[in-house]
């Protein structure tokens, strides 16, 4: 038996006539294994909610196929897909209580009234809404309505759970608490879920895999660790990560024993040729003009490093974020101890070749990552 719960094959969505209207989702293909939690991550308008709604059946596909639990479902009505969805807009029934809204999802089951009450209590306790069960949706806050909508979706027995910005209205402390609870709840029951979010912390905390989307296209679909360590392209490299990846245009040249990366402002990074694999050296020679990226956590200060001038130093309670003028641009480095450096101070910047990400500036595709280097 296949372990794939959901498969999208070359799915397109046009709002308006095909090839003429707004192309919101472009040739998206992905597989979701049973029991996995997938985060669709991207900025507003990138196509992630349209993708989710096509899976649910609330939007039609313009092209492509959707297979769910072994069935081709793109032409089935939502009610026939066995999908549970928590809407960003909540969609609670305003004339009944929160308790009745949540229990309504179990109306078609053969569960006894006592068992329904048990399940409602369990999910309500988990989501911290037990104290509002007898109130109407119009009398509670947006965050409470969001949790009630989430409870109504998660309480069901479904093949797939679709969660559209499930915690967007919650304060940070509650959001942090519920992330762990929701993941445990889903994993303990072997449920399969897709959540839409623009919050990369949420995507990393909940997702077994992250699908990064931009301009309707799937930029990368991989585990959080792979996306961080081996971003497929410049967009993913700079979009995922906080603070964002530092990037600098560079010209690559090979000498007899060294690899030189010439940055703007006359700054040159020179490394022994042995630090780069033969395949990476070949790519550098072929491409020549590249983009060099390095994550702030990998930037180190050292007396022998390339010179930079500090422009800001922020202590965030558990780490220092230092910004400095470097190669006619700004480089940001993160240190876990409180850094004592002042604006205008000169510091040395050390970049290890094993921490560099190198991209083709024309296509944006990754040419190499530190892990690829010999």
C-alpha positions as CSV (number, residue, x, y, z in Angstrom):
1,X,0.0,0.0,0.0
2,X,1.3,3.5,-0.9
3,X,2.5,5.7,1.9
4,X,1.4,8.8,-0.1
5,X,-1.8,10.5,1.3
6,X,-1.8,13.4,-1.2
7,X,-0.2,14.0,-4.6
8,X,-0.5,17.1,-6.7
9,X,0.5,16.7,-10.3
10,X,1.3,19.8,-12.4
11,X,-1.5,21.8,-10.8
12,X,-2.3,25.3,-12.2
13,X,-4.8,27.9,-11.1
14,X,-5.9,30.8,-13.2
15,X,-8.3,33.4,-12.0
16,X,-10.0,34.1,-15.3
17,X,-9.5,32.3,-18.6
18,X,-6.6,29.8,-18.8
19,X,-3.4,31.5,-20.1
20,X,-5.1,34.9,-20.0
21,X,-6.2,35.4,-16.4
22,X,-4.1,35.8,-13.2
23,X,-1.8,32.8,-13.0
24,X,-2.0,32.2,-9.2
25,X,-0.5,28.7,-9.0
26,X,2.0,27.5,-11.5
27,X,2.6,23.9,-12.3
28,X,2.9,22.8,-8.7
29,X,3.7,19.1,-8.0
30,X,4.2,17.6,-4.5
31,X,3.7,14.4,-2.5
32,X,2.6,14.3,1.1
33,X,3.2,11.1,3.1
34,X,0.7,9.7,5.6
35,X,1.3,11.2,9.0
36,X,3.3,14.1,7.8
37,X,2.7,17.8,8.6
38,X,3.6,20.1,5.6
39,X,3.9,23.8,5.9
40,X,3.1,25.9,2.8
41,X,5.3,29.0,3.5
42,X,5.4,32.2,1.6
43,X,4.4,35.9,1.5
44,X,0.9,37.2,0.8
45,X,-0.2,36.5,-2.7
46,X,2.3,33.7,-3.4
47,X,-0.4,31.1,-4.1
48,X,-0.3,29.0,-0.9
49,X,-3.9,29.6,0.1
50,X,-5.1,29.0,-3.5
51,X,-3.2,25.7,-3.4
52,X,-4.9,24.7,-0.1
53,X,-8.3,25.6,-1.3
54,X,-7.9,23.6,-4.5
55,X,-7.0,20.5,-2.3
56,X,-10.1,21.2,-0.2
57,X,-12.3,21.7,-3.3
58,X,-13.3,25.3,-2.7
59,X,-11.4,26.3,-5.8
60,X,-11.3,24.4,-9.0
61,X,-8.0,23.5,-10.7
62,X,-7.4,25.0,-14.1
63,X,-5.0,22.2,-15.0
64,X,-3.5,19.2,-13.3
65,X,-4.6,16.4,-11.0
66,X,-5.0,16.0,-7.2
67,X,-4.9,12.5,-5.7
68,X,-6.1,12.0,-2.1
69,X,-6.1,8.7,-0.2
70,X,-5.8,6.9,-3.5
71,X,-8.6,8.7,-5.3
72,X,-8.5,11.4,-8.0
73,X,-10.4,14.2,-6.4
74,X,-10.0,17.4,-8.4
75,X,-13.5,17.1,-9.8
76,X,-15.2,16.0,-6.6
77,X,-17.3,18.3,-4.4
78,X,-15.6,19.3,-1.1
79,X,-18.1,17.1,1.0
80,X,-16.9,14.0,-0.9
81,X,-13.2,14.5,-0.3
82,X,-13.1,13.7,3.5
83,X,-11.0,16.8,4.2
84,X,-11.2,18.8,7.4
85,X,-10.3,22.5,7.1
86,X,-9.8,25.3,9.6
87,X,-10.4,28.6,7.7
88,X,-8.4,31.7,8.3
89,X,-11.8,33.5,8.5
90,X,-13.1,31.0,11.1
91,X,-16.5,30.3,9.5
92,X,-18.3,29.5,12.7
93,X,-22.1,29.2,12.9
94,X,-23.2,32.4,14.6
95,X,-26.5,31.1,16.0
96,X,-25.1,28.3,18.2
97,X,-22.5,28.1,21.0
98,X,-18.8,27.3,20.6
99,X,-19.5,23.9,22.1
100,X,-22.2,23.2,19.5
101,X,-19.9,24.5,16.7
102,X,-17.2,22.0,17.7
103,X,-19.6,19.1,18.2
104,X,-21.3,19.7,14.9
105,X,-18.3,18.2,13.1
106,X,-19.2,14.8,14.8
107,X,-22.9,15.0,13.9
108,X,-22.7,12.4,11.1
109,X,-20.9,9.9,13.3
110,X,-22.4,7.1,15.5
111,X,-20.7,8.4,18.7
112,X,-22.8,8.7,21.8
113,X,-23.6,12.0,23.3
114,X,-21.2,11.3,26.2
115,X,-18.4,10.4,23.9
116,X,-19.0,13.6,21.8
117,X,-18.8,15.6,25.0
118,X,-15.6,13.9,26.0
119,X,-14.0,14.7,22.7
120,X,-15.1,18.3,22.8
121,X,-13.6,18.6,26.3
122,X,-10.3,17.1,25.2
123,X,-9.8,19.3,22.2
124,X,-11.1,22.4,24.1
125,X,-8.6,21.8,26.9
126,X,-5.8,21.4,24.5
127,X,-6.6,24.7,22.7
128,X,-7.3,26.6,26.0
129,X,-11.0,27.4,25.1
130,X,-12.9,25.4,27.7
131,X,-14.1,28.6,29.4
132,X,-15.9,29.9,26.3
133,X,-17.7,26.7,25.2
134,X,-21.2,28.1,26.2
135,X,-20.7,31.5,24.6
136,X,-21.7,32.5,21.1
137,X,-19.1,33.2,18.3
138,X,-20.0,36.9,18.2
139,X,-19.2,37.4,21.9
140,X,-15.5,36.2,21.8
141,X,-12.3,37.5,20.4
142,X,-10.8,36.8,17.0
143,X,-8.1,34.6,18.6
144,X,-10.7,32.6,20.4
145,X,-12.8,32.2,17.2
146,X,-9.6,31.0,15.5
147,X,-9.0,28.3,18.1
148,X,-12.7,27.2,17.9
149,X,-12.4,26.8,14.2
150,X,-9.2,24.8,14.6
151,X,-11.0,22.6,17.2
152,X,-13.9,21.9,14.9
153,X,-11.4,20.8,12.2
154,X,-9.1,18.7,14.4
155,X,-12.0,16.8,16.2
156,X,-13.1,15.2,12.9
157,X,-11.9,11.9,11.5
158,X,-10.6,12.9,8.1
159,X,-8.0,11.8,5.5
160,X,-6.4,15.2,5.5
161,X,-6.4,18.3,7.7
162,X,-6.0,21.7,6.1
163,X,-5.1,24.6,8.4
164,X,-5.1,28.1,6.9
165,X,-3.0,30.4,9.1
166,X,-4.2,28.5,12.2
167,X,-2.6,30.7,14.8
168,X,-2.3,34.1,13.1
169,X,-4.5,35.9,15.6
170,X,-2.9,34.6,18.8
171,X,-0.5,36.4,21.0
172,X,3.1,35.1,20.8
173,X,3.2,33.3,24.2
174,X,0.0,31.4,23.5
175,X,1.1,30.6,20.0
176,X,4.3,29.1,21.3
177,X,2.5,26.9,23.8
178,X,-0.1,25.7,21.2
179,X,2.4,24.9,18.5
180,X,3.8,22.0,20.6
181,X,0.4,20.8,21.7
182,X,-1.1,20.8,18.2
183,X,1.9,19.0,16.7
184,X,1.7,16.4,19.5
185,X,-2.1,16.0,18.9
186,X,-1.6,15.5,15.2
187,X,1.4,13.2,15.5
188,X,-0.2,11.1,18.3
189,X,-3.2,10.3,16.1
190,X,-1.2,9.7,12.9
191,X,-3.0,12.5,11.1
192,X,-1.8,14.1,7.9
193,X,-1.9,17.9,7.8
194,X,-1.0,20.9,5.6
195,X,-0.8,24.3,7.1
196,X,-0.5,27.6,5.3
197,X,1.6,30.2,7.1
198,X,3.8,33.3,6.4
199,X,5.6,32.7,9.7
200,X,8.8,30.8,9.2
201,X,9.1,30.0,12.9
202,X,5.7,28.3,12.8
203,X,6.7,26.4,9.6
204,X,9.9,25.2,11.2
205,X,8.3,24.3,14.5
206,X,5.4,22.3,13.0
207,X,6.5,21.1,9.6
208,X,8.1,17.8,8.8
209,X,8.6,19.4,5.4
210,X,8.3,23.0,4.2
211,X,7.0,24.0,0.7
212,X,8.4,27.4,0.0
213,X,6.2,29.3,-2.6
214,X,6.7,32.6,-4.4
215,X,4.8,34.0,-7.4
216,X,2.7,30.9,-7.6
217,X,5.7,28.6,-8.0
218,X,7.2,26.0,-5.7
219,X,10.7,27.2,-4.9
220,X,11.7,24.3,-2.7
221,X,10.1,21.3,-1.0
222,X,12.2,19.7,1.7
223,X,12.8,19.3,5.4
224,X,13.5,22.5,7.5
225,X,17.1,21.4,7.9
226,X,17.7,21.0,4.2
227,X,16.1,24.3,3.3
228,X,18.3,26.0,5.8
229,X,21.5,24.2,4.9
230,X,21.0,23.7,1.2
231,X,18.6,26.3,-0.2
232,X,17.7,25.4,-3.8
233,X,18.0,29.0,-5.0
234,X,18.7,32.6,-3.9
235,X,15.1,33.3,-3.1
236,X,14.8,30.4,-0.6
237,X,18.2,31.2,0.8
238,X,17.3,34.8,1.6
239,X,13.6,34.2,2.5
240,X,14.1,31.5,5.0
241,X,16.2,32.4,8.0
242,X,16.2,35.2,10.6
243,X,18.1,37.4,10.3
244,X,18.2,36.9,6.5
245,X,21.2,35.5,4.8
246,X,23.9,38.0,3.9
247,X,24.5,38.1,0.1
248,X,27.2,39.8,-1.9
249,X,28.0,39.9,-5.6
250,X,31.4,38.4,-6.4
251,X,33.8,37.5,-9.2
252,X,35.4,34.1,-8.9
253,X,38.9,33.4,-10.2
254,X,41.3,30.5,-9.8
255,X,45.0,30.8,-9.2
256,X,47.5,28.0,-9.0
257,X,46.7,27.2,-5.4
258,X,43.9,29.5,-4.4
259,X,40.3,30.4,-5.1
260,X,39.6,34.1,-5.0
261,X,36.2,35.7,-4.6
262,X,36.5,39.4,-5.4
263,X,33.7,41.4,-3.7
264,X,32.8,45.0,-4.2
265,X,34.9,47.7,-2.6
266,X,38.1,46.0,-3.5
267,X,37.6,43.3,-0.9
268,X,38.9,39.8,-1.8
269,X,38.3,36.5,0.0
270,X,41.0,34.0,-0.7
271,X,40.9,30.3,0.2
272,X,43.2,27.3,-0.5
273,X,42.0,25.5,-3.6
274,X,41.9,22.3,-1.6
275,X,38.9,23.8,0.4
276,X,36.7,23.5,-2.7
277,X,35.8,20.3,-4.5
278,X,36.8,19.9,-8.2
279,X,33.1,20.2,-9.1
280,X,32.6,23.4,-7.3
281,X,35.8,24.9,-8.8
282,X,34.5,24.0,-12.3
283,X,31.2,25.7,-11.6
284,X,33.0,28.9,-10.3
285,X,35.1,29.1,-13.5
286,X,32.1,28.5,-15.8
287,X,29.9,31.0,-14.0
288,X,32.6,33.5,-12.9
289,X,30.1,36.2,-11.7
290,X,28.3,34.7,-8.6
291,X,26.4,35.7,-5.5
292,X,28.0,34.6,-2.3
293,X,25.7,34.0,0.7
294,X,26.5,33.4,4.4
295,X,24.1,33.2,7.3
296,X,24.5,35.7,10.1
297,X,25.1,32.9,12.6
298,X,28.1,31.7,10.6
299,X,29.8,35.1,10.4
300,X,32.7,35.3,12.9
301,X,34.8,38.1,14.2
302,X,38.6,37.7,14.1
303,X,41.7,39.8,14.2
304,X,42.8,38.5,10.8
305,X,39.5,38.9,9.1
306,X,38.5,41.3,6.4
307,X,37.8,44.8,7.7
308,X,34.3,46.1,8.4
309,X,32.9,49.1,10.3
310,X,30.2,48.6,12.9
311,X,27.0,50.6,12.2
312,X,24.7,49.0,14.8
313,X,24.8,46.6,17.7
314,X,21.6,45.3,19.2
315,X,21.3,43.1,22.3
316,X,18.1,41.1,22.0
317,X,18.2,39.5,25.5
318,X,19.8,36.3,24.4
319,X,22.0,37.3,21.4
320,X,23.7,40.3,19.8
321,X,23.0,41.3,16.3
322,X,25.9,43.3,14.9
323,X,25.5,45.2,11.5
324,X,28.7,46.5,9.8
325,X,29.6,48.1,6.5
326,X,31.3,45.4,4.4
327,X,32.0,45.1,0.7
328,X,30.0,48.3,-0.2
329,X,27.0,46.7,1.6
330,X,25.9,45.6,5.1
331,X,26.8,42.4,6.8
332,X,24.9,41.1,9.8
333,X,26.5,38.7,12.3
334,X,24.8,37.1,15.4
335,X,26.7,36.3,18.6
336,X,25.1,34.5,21.6
337,X,27.2,36.4,24.1
338,X,26.6,40.1,24.7
339,X,29.0,41.8,22.2
340,X,30.8,45.0,23.4
341,X,31.4,46.8,20.1
342,X,30.5,50.4,19.3
343,X,29.2,52.2,16.3
344,X,32.2,53.2,14.1
345,X,34.5,50.5,15.5
346,X,36.6,48.5,13.1
347,X,36.1,44.7,13.3
348,X,37.6,41.7,11.3
349,X,35.1,39.5,9.5
350,X,36.0,35.9,9.0
351,X,34.0,33.7,6.5
352,X,34.8,30.0,6.4
353,X,34.4,28.4,3.0
354,X,32.4,25.6,4.6
355,X,29.7,28.3,5.5
356,X,29.4,29.8,2.0
357,X,26.4,29.4,-0.3
358,X,27.1,30.3,-3.9
359,X,24.4,31.1,-6.4
360,X,24.1,31.9,-10.1
361,X,23.0,35.6,-10.3
362,X,21.1,35.1,-13.5
363,X,19.0,32.0,-12.7
364,X,19.2,32.3,-8.9
365,X,20.0,28.5,-8.7
366,X,22.4,27.3,-6.1
367,X,25.8,26.3,-7.4
368,X,27.2,25.0,-4.1
369,X,26.8,25.0,-0.4
370,X,29.3,24.7,2.4
371,X,28.4,21.0,2.8
372,X,29.3,20.4,-0.9
373,X,32.8,21.8,-0.4
374,X,35.6,19.2,0.0
